[in-house]
Amino acid sequence: MTPLLVAESLRFGWPGAGVPCIDIEHLEVSAGEAVFLHGPSGCGKSTLLSLLAGVLVADAGRITLLGHDWAELSGSARDRCRVAHVGYIFQQFNLLPYLSVLDNVMLPCRFSARRMAQASTDGPARAQAEQLLERMGLDRSLWPRQAMRLSVGQQQRVAAARALIGHPEVVIADEPTSALDEDRREAFLDVLLAACEANRSALVFVSHDQRIAARFGRHVLLPQINRATQGALP
């Protein structure tokens, strides 16, 4: 498999911390690969996801997506690259509260011509948004509703549909099943894994829930590769 996302000699520390919280020699993810990233609280999982997606920029080393080094791009160029190639399910969802469910799902298409074109392959992009919401089990009556008027579990599913629209090359998911019951969780994983497999999207999925680990082709225990936390955590 061809590496799609590569981190090399990666170091990052929060301002004022004095020591790095991320120190990883090498990590790569290939197209179509589903990676389950896990570890205890405080080992840097969410920080690593932000670095992989170019939300944060490393202090040292490099992260490349499709051969492009995040650190060599301006802030606006990173934003454009991210929306074109990365679907991100944030831990806090980051939905726009006053927009409707459908408008939130369509946001990547508004900001990226590539995502719009990919979403429109088999018809209007709106049709793909509706299909994703249906597959996520979100009732049609909720689609015109403002995002802030949804439950936490409903918001989580909207955030996932937004991440998948337009077939991004990489999907990054930060604890996306935490607010779902068992049935919803399994249905959610069915849709997410099937969509990534069909589109050859790489999936990097963070969770504390070891019950779902068996559904992923590769497991990465972050403290084993993050030298910054080795020996510091039980």
PASEPA-840682 format. One record per residue (C-alpha): residue number from 1; residue in three letters; x, y, z. Coordinates in steps of 0.2 Angstrom, whole numbers, plus 5000, padded with zeros to 4 digits. Each point is the difference from the previous one (the first is absolute). Layout:
<pts>
 pos code east north   up
 NUM  ALA    X     Y    Z
...
</pts>
This chain:
<pts>
 pos code east north   up
   1  MET 5000  5000 5000
   2  THR 5006  5018 4996
   3  PRO 5003  5011 5015
   4  LEU 4987  5014 5000
   5  LEU 5004  5008 5016
   6  VAL 5018  5000 5007
   7  ALA 5007  5007 5016
   8  GLU 5019  5000 5002
   9  SER 5011  5005 5015
  10  LEU 4984  5009 5007
  11  ARG 5001  5011 5016
  12  PHE 4988  5012 5007
  13  GLY 4998  5008 5017
  14  TRP 4987  5013 5006
  15  PRO 5006  5017 5004
  16  GLY 5007  5002 5017
  17  ALA 5000  4981 5003
  18  GLY 5019  4999 5000
  19  VAL 4999  4982 4993
  20  PRO 4992  4992 4984
  21  CYS 4984  4991 5002
  22  ILE 5003  4991 4983
  23  ASP 5017  4992 4995
  24  ILE 4997  4987 4986
  25  GLU 5013  4994 4988
  26  HIS 4989  4993 4987
  27  LEU 4982  4997 4996
  28  GLU 4991  4997 4983
  29  VAL 4983  4996 4994
  30  SER 4996  4993 4983
  31  ALA 4985  5003 4989
  32  GLY 4986  4989 5005
  33  GLU 5007  4996 5017
  34  ALA 4990  5000 5016
  35  VAL 5010  5004 5015
  36  PHE 4994  4999 5018
  37  LEU 5010  5012 5011
  38  HIS 4999  4997 5018
  39  GLY 5008  5004 5017
  40  PRO 4996  5007 5017
  41  SER 4995  5018 5003
  42  GLY 5014  5012 4998
  43  CYS 5011  4990 4988
  44  GLY 4997  5013 4986
  45  LYS 4987  4992 4989
  46  SER 4990  5016 4996
  47  THR 5016  5010 4998
  48  LEU 5007  4987 4988
  49  LEU 4983  5001 4989
  50  SER 5001  5019 5000
  51  LEU 5018  4998 4993
  52  LEU 4996  4987 4987
  53  ALA 4986  5011 4994
  54  GLY 5011  5016 4999
  55  VAL 4989  5009 5014
  56  LEU 5016  5001 5010
  57  VAL 5018  5001 4993
  58  ALA 5014  4990 5006
  59  ASP 5015  5008 5009
  60  ALA 5012  4988 4992
  61  GLY 4999  4986 4987
  62  ARG 4987  5000 4986
  63  ILE 4983  4993 4996
  64  THR 4995  4998 4982
  65  LEU 4983  4997 4992
  66  LEU 5000  4995 4982
  67  GLY 5018  5005 5000
  68  HIS 4997  5018 5006
  69  ASP 5008  5005 5016
  70  TRP 4988  5009 5012
  71  ALA 5014  5011 5007
  72  GLU 5004  5007 4982
  73  LEU 4982  5007 4998
  74  SER 4993  5016 5006
  75  GLY 4986  5000 5012
  76  SER 4987  5003 4987
  77  ALA 5008  4987 4988
  78  ARG 4999  4987 5014
  79  ASP 4982  5004 5002
  80  ARG 4996  4998 4981
  81  CYS 5010  4984 5000
  82  ARG 4991  4993 5015
  83  VAL 4983  5003 4994
  84  ALA 5004  4993 4983
  85  HIS 5008  4984 5006
  86  VAL 4996  4997 5018
  87  GLY 4984  4995 5009
  88  TYR 5001  5004 5018
  89  ILE 4988  4994 5014
  90  PHE 5005  5012 5014
  91  GLN 4997  4994 5018
  92  GLN 4989  5015 5003
  93  PHE 4992  4998 4982
  94  ASN 5003  5019 4995
  95  LEU 4984  5001 4992
  96  LEU 4993  5018 4996
  97  PRO 4986  5001 5012
  98  TYR 4988  5012 4990
  99  LEU 5002  4990 4984
 100  SER 4988  4986 4996
 101  VAL 5006  4982 5000
 102  LEU 5000  4999 4981
 103  ASP 5010  5016 4999
 104  ASN 5013  4994 5013
 105  VAL 5002  4984 4990
 106  MET 5003  5010 4984
 107  LEU 5013  5012 5007
 108  PRO 5015  4991 4993
 109  CYS 4992  5002 4982
 110  ARG 4998  5019 5003
 111  PHE 5018  5002 5004
 112  SER 5008  4987 4988
 113  ALA 4997  4998 4981
 114  ARG 5008  4983 5001
 115  ARG 4988  4994 5014
 116  MET 4985  5007 4990
 117  ALA 5006  4991 4984
 118  GLN 5002  4984 5009
 119  ALA 4983  5001 5009
 120  SER 4992  5004 4984
 121  THR 5006  4985 4990
 122  ASP 4984  4991 5000
 123  GLY 4988  5015 5002
 124  PRO 4998  5016 5010
 125  ALA 5011  5001 5015
 126  ARG 4985  5002 5011
 127  ALA 4995  4983 4995
 128  GLN 5016  4993 5007
 129  ALA 4997  5010 5016
 130  GLU 4983  4993 5002
 131  GLN 5006  4982 4996
 132  LEU 5013  5002 5014
 133  LEU 4987  5006 5013
 134  GLU 4989  4986 4996
 135  ARG 5014  4987 5002
 136  MET 5004  5008 5016
 137  GLY 4982  4997 5006
 138  LEU 4996  5018 5002
 139  ASP 4981  5003 4997
 140  ARG 4996  5011 4985
 141  SER 4989  5011 5011
 142  LEU 5016  5006 5009
 143  TRP 5009  5005 4984
 144  PRO 4993  5018 5000
 145  ARG 5003  5002 5018
 146  GLN 5014  5012 5007
 147  ALA 5015  4989 5006
 148  MET 4999  5008 5017
 149  ARG 4983  4992 5003
 150  LEU 5006  4982 4998
 151  SER 5005  4988 5013
 152  VAL 5019  4996 5002
 153  GLY 4998  4983 4992
 154  GLN 4991  5008 4985
 155  GLN 5013  5014 4998
 156  GLN 5014  4986 5000
 157  ARG 4991  4992 4985
 158  VAL 4999  5016 4991
 159  ALA 5018  5004 5003
 160  ALA 5004  4982 4992
 161  ALA 4989  5004 4985
 162  ARG 5009  5016 4998
 163  ALA 5017  4992 5001
 164  LEU 4995  4987 4986
 165  ILE 4992  5011 4987
 166  GLY 5011  5002 4985
 167  HIS 5011  4984 5003
 168  PRO 5015  5008 5008
 169  GLU 5016  4990 4999
 170  VAL 5002  5000 5019
 171  VAL 4987  4999 5014
 172  ILE 5005  5004 5018
 173  ALA 4988  4996 5014
 174  ASP 5003  5005 5018
 175  GLU 4989  4990 5011
 176  PRO 4986  5000 4988
 177  THR 4989  4986 5009
 178  SER 5001  5007 5018
 179  ALA 4982  5006 5000
 180  LEU 4992  4986 4991
 181  ASP 4991  4984 5008
 182  GLU 5006  4983 4994
 183  ASP 4988  4998 4985
 184  ARG 5004  5018 4994
 185  ARG 5018  4997 5002
 186  GLU 5000  4984 4990
 187  ALA 4990  5008 4986
 188  PHE 5011  5016 5000
 189  LEU 5015  4989 4998
 190  ASP 4992  4990 4986
 191  VAL 4997  5016 4990
 192  LEU 5017  5008 5004
 193  LEU 5011  4985 4996
 194  ALA 4990  4995 4985
 195  ALA 5001  5018 4993
 196  CYS 5019  5001 5003
 197  GLU 5003  4983 4992
 198  ALA 4989  5004 4985
 199  ASN 5009  5017 4997
 200  ARG 5018  4993 5005
 201  SER 5000  5013 5013
 202  ALA 5013  4998 5014
 203  LEU 4991  5000 5017
 204  VAL 5009  5005 5016
 205  PHE 4988  4996 5015
 206  VAL 5003  5005 5018
 207  SER 4990  4991 5014
 208  HIS 5001  4994 5017
 209  ASP 4988  4986 4996
 210  GLN 5009  4984 4998
 211  ARG 4984  4991 4995
 212  ILE 5001  5007 4983
 213  ALA 5019  4997 4997
 214  ALA 4997  4984 4990
 215  ARG 4991  5009 4986
 216  PHE 5016  5009 4995
 217  GLY 5014  4992 4990
 218  ARG 5014  5008 5010
 219  HIS 5002  5005 5018
 220  VAL 5012  5014 5006
 221  LEU 5003  5002 5019
 222  LEU 5006  5018 5001
 223  PRO 5011  4998 5015
 224  GLN 5010  4987 4991
 225  ILE 5005  5012 4986
 226  ASN 5000  5016 5010
 227  ARG 5016  5002 5009
 228  ALA 4994  5016 5009
 229  THR 4988  4989 5011
 230  GLN 5010  4984 5001
 231  GLY 5003  4997 5019
 232  ALA 4989  5014 5005
 233  LEU 4983  4991 4999
 234  PRO 4995  4984 5010
</pts>
